[in-house]
C-alpha cells in the first residue's frame, strides 16, 4: 500500500480554471465560506486514529489552539448547513463538531469533519479537500452517468463533499463476502461487471477495492448490492487503458474470480450491454449539461500530453474508432468515448 501511495502522490493537483468556475456557478456548485482548506492545515497537534481492532487507519485526529477552535467550529457547522439544508441557520444552535481528522494518504489529503446534532446525537461526516479539477470533473460525470446524486460545493481552492455511505470494497471483500449467499455473490458479480463497464466508458481510473464502496440494501426478503466509486482523483488522467478497467487491479482479484465462476461470457456481455443502454439514456437526458462540461474540459489540462497520446492509441486499438486518433486532449478523448458508446452501445465497447 505504501508503494501505491507514493505512486499516486505523483499526480499533480490541477487548478480549477475560470471556465470551470463559471460552469460550477451555472449549475449551483459554488458557495462562499469563511474557512478554506489551507486554514485547516494549521493544526497544533494530532493523534493517530485506530480502527476497532487497534490497526492504524492512516487518519490523524487533529487539534487546534483553543482561541481559534470556536471560530473553526462555527465555520464548519455553517458548511454543514450549506451541504444539507441550503444554508438554513436555524439549526446551527443544535450542531457541534465532534472531531476533525486529516489523512495524508493518496492525492486529496482530505479533512474529515464529524458534525453531531445535539438534540438526537445523530452525526454526519463531510470532507474538505484542496480543489482539484480532475476530481471535480469526476464528480460531475458521476452525477450525470450514474444513478447517484453527488452532493458537493466549491469555494475558491476548497472542495467540500458529502460523505458517501457504504462498506469500503477492501473491507467488504475481507470481512463480509464469505458470509454472502451464492445468490448474493452472483448479484455482486453482476454489479461488478456493470461497474467495470461504467468506469471504462466514463474514463474513471484507479478503482482499486479501497476506492469504491459496496452498499447493501434490504429489499423484502433479500439484500441488493450496489457498487459506487468514492475516489475521483484519477478522472481522465492515466494513459494506460487498463487503468480504467477495475478488473485489472490485483486488489479486485477476489471479485473478478467470482465473476468468472458465476457467469459465462454471454452473460457478461449481456450485462455490459445493459449498462451501456442505461448510460446512453443518461447521456441523452443530461445532454446540455454534459456538453457544457465537455466544452470546458476540452480547453483544460487534466493530464500530461503523453498520457493523452497513449490513451487515445489504446482506445483506437481496442475499438478501432478512427476519431480517437484525432483527439488532442483528455476532454476530446472522453467526448469521443461517449459518442462512440451512443452510436455503438450494442457493439464491442
C-alpha positions, 0 to 999 in steps of 0.5 A, a space after each residue: 500500500 505504501 508503494 501505491 501511495 507514493 505512486 499516486 502522490 505523483 499526480 499533480 493537483 490541477 487548478 480549477 480554471 475560470 471556465 470551470 468556475 463559471 460552469 460550477 456557478 451555472 449549475 449551483 456548485 459554488 458557495 462562499 465560506 469563511 474557512 478554506 482548506 489551507 486554514 485547516 492545515 494549521 493544526 497544533 497537534 494530532 493523534 493517530 486514529 485506530 480502527 476497532 481492532 487497534 490497526 492504524 487507519 492512516 487518519 490523524 485526529 487533529 487539534 487546534 489552539 483553543 482561541 481559534 477552535 470556536 471560530 473553526 467550529 462555527 465555520 464548519 457547522 455553517 458548511 454543514 448547513 450549506 451541504 444539507 439544508 441550503 444554508 438554513 441557520 436555524 439549526 446551527 444552535 443544535 450542531 457541534 463538531 465532534 472531531 476533525 481528522 486529516 489523512 495524508 494518504 493518496 492525492 486529496 489529503 482530505 479533512 474529515 469533519 464529524 458534525 453531531 446534532 445535539 438534540 438526537 446525537 445523530 452525526 454526519 461526516 463531510 470532507 474538505 479537500 484542496 480543489 482539484 479539477 480532475 476530481 471535480 470533473 469526476 464528480 460531475 460525470 458521476 452525477 450525470 452517468 450514474 444513478 447517484 446524486 453527488 452532493 458537493 460545493 466549491 469555494 475558491 481552492 476548497 472542495 467540500 463533499 458529502 460523505 458517501 455511505 457504504 462498506 469500503 470494497 477492501 473491507 467488504 471483500 475481507 470481512 463480509 463476502 464469505 458470509 454472502 449467499 451464492 445468490 448474493 455473490 452472483 448479484 455482486 458479480 453482476 454489479 461488478 461487471 456493470 461497474 467495470 463497464 461504467 468506469 471504462 466508458 466514463 474514463 474513471 481510473 484507479 478503482 482499486 477495492 479501497 476506492 469504491 464502496 459496496 452498499 447493501 440494501 434490504 429489499 423484502 426478503 433479500 439484500 441488493 448490492 450496489 457498487 459506487 466509486 468514492 475516489 475521483 482523483 484519477 478522472 481522465 488522467 492515466 494513459 494506460 487503458 487498463 487503468 480504467 478497467 477495475 478488473 485489472 487491479 490485483 486488489 479486485 482479484 477476489 471479485 473478478 474470480 467470482 465473476 468468472 465462476 458465476 457467469 459465462 461470457 454471454 452473460 457478461 456481455 449481456 450485462 455490459 450491454 445493459 449498462 451501456 443502454 442505461 448510460 446512453 439514456 443518461 447521456 441523452 437526458 443530461 445532454 446540455 449539461 454534459 456538453 457544457 462540461 465537455 466544452 470546458 474540459 476540452 480547453 483544460 489540462 487534466 493530464 500530461 500530453 503523453 498520457 493523452 497520446 497513449 490513451 487515445 492509441 489504446 482506445 483506437 486499438 481496442 475499438 478501432 474508432 478512427 476519431 480517437 486518433 484525432 483527439 488532442 486532449 483528455 476532454 476530446 478523448 472522453 467526448 469521443 468515448 461517449 459518442 462512440 458508446 451512443 452510436 455503438 452501445 450494442 457493439 464491442 465497447 
